[in-house]
Amino acid sequence: MKEAIANAGVFNLIIIFVIVLIMLFIGSLSYSRGFKAKNKIVEEIEKDQDFTASTQARVEEWLGNIGYRNITGYDTAADRCANSISGSNGGYDGILANTQGQFEYCVYEFDTCAGNSNSSKCGKYYRVITYMYFDLPVLGGILKLPVTGETMIFNEVTS
């Protein structure tokens, strides 16, 4: 009888260990996908030095290929992203650049020249927000964590 109880304890430890490994694997996949999406969007914007319709088309095609999450319950990007946010570089206001699209990410355009003619660096840059998703079947909800990145400043003019 003593061996049966000891075997049950070891079996429970093995089950807990396997569950923890599976959770770490799922977490790393979500982490990787969110950061890959952010890096690809920033790369495409920097390649064109602007966020144009062709840039968005390339990004959307790539996001579909890697299996990034589609929009669920939203008609447009403007419904899921705030229309404007404040920037980290001097408090510039950014406006939403991707108002259409089928994937859940936000691209904001910031103009460092607007209202600040004495700026040593004048130009525009973009902030990209993608998300890491963790589906929790036991809790029935989705944990969504933002991943943020910024491009370099384009059309920089020093005064």
N, C-alpha and C positions, 0 to 999 in steps of 0.2 A: 504494500500500500504506500510505503514511503517513496518508492521509486516513481509511482504514478503521479504523485503530487509534485515531485521534483521535475519530472518530464513536462508536466503542464505549465510550470513556471518558466522553464526554458523555452517552451513553445510560444508562450505569451511574449517573451522578450524578443524572439525572432520575428513574430508578427509585427510588433511595434517598430522594430528596426526596419523592416521592409516598408512599412507605411511611411516612416520618416524619409527613407530614400526616395520613394515615389514622389512625396511632396517636394523634396529638394529638386528632383528632376523636372517636375512641372513648373516650379518656380523659376528655374534657370531658363527653360524654354520661353516663358513669358517675358522674362527680363531681357533675354537676347533679342526677341522679336521687337520689343518696344524700342530698344536702343538702335537696332539695325534700321528700323523705319525712320527714326529721327536723323540718324547719320546720312541715310540715303537722300532724304528730303533736303537737308542742309547742303549736301554735295551737289545735287541738281540745281539748287538755287544759286550756289556759288559758281557753277559752271556757266550759267546764263547771266549771272550778275543781276538777276531780276526773277520775280515769280510771275511767269506768263502762262497762257493757256497751254502752250506746248510743254512747259515744265510740269504743270499739273497733270497733263495727260501721261507723261512718262512716269511720274510718281505714282499715279493711280494704277497704271498697268503693273508696275513693280510691286506695289502693295498687294494687288490681287494675286500675283505669282507666289509671294511668300506666305499667303494665308492670313494677312492682317484682317482685323475685325471690321466687317461692314457696318454701316450706320443702321441702327435699329431704333425705330420710333421717331426719327427725325426726317424732315423733308429736305432741308439744306444744311450746309455747314453753319450758316448764320443762326440756326436754331440750337445747335449744340455748343457753339463757341460764343463767348462774349463779343460784342461788336467792337469793343476797344479795351485795351489794358494799358497800364503804365509801364514804362520801360525801366530797366535797371541802370542805364547809362544817362544820368542826369534827369530822370523823370519824364522823358519824352513820352507822348501818347502814341500808342500803336493802333492801327486800324486793321480789321480782319481782311486778309488778302484772298483767302480761299472761301468764297461764298457758296460755291457749288462743289459737289464731289460725293463719292459713294463710300468713303472711308472716314473713320473717326480720328481726325487730326486737325490741328489748327495752325495757321500760318499768319503771323501778324507783321505788318510793315511799319517800321519806325523811321521817321525823318528827323535827323539830328539838326537840320538847317532851319526847320520851321520855328519861327519866332525867336531865333537865337543867332543873330548875324555875327556875333563876336566869338562864335565857337571855333576852337582851334582845329577841330575835325568836323567837317561838314559832309554829309552824305546820308545814305539810308542803309539800314540793315534789317534782317528778318529774324523773328523768334518763332521757333517751331515747337509745338507741343504734341507729343504722341502719348500713348498710354500703354501701361503694362496691365494685363488682365489676369486675374486669378479667379477661376470659377470654383466656388465652394459648394459642392453638391449637398453636403450635410446641412449647411446653413441656408441653402437656397438662394444665395445672393452672389453678386459679383463684386469683387474688390478691384477697383480701378485706380491705379496710381499714375500720375503724370510724369513724363520724361520731357525735360525742356532743354533746348539748345538754341544757340544764336549763330548767325553768319557773321562774317567780317563786315566792316563798313565799306560800301561801294561808293564810287564817285567821290572819293575823299579829296578834299581841297584844303590845303593848309594855308593859314593866313599869317 
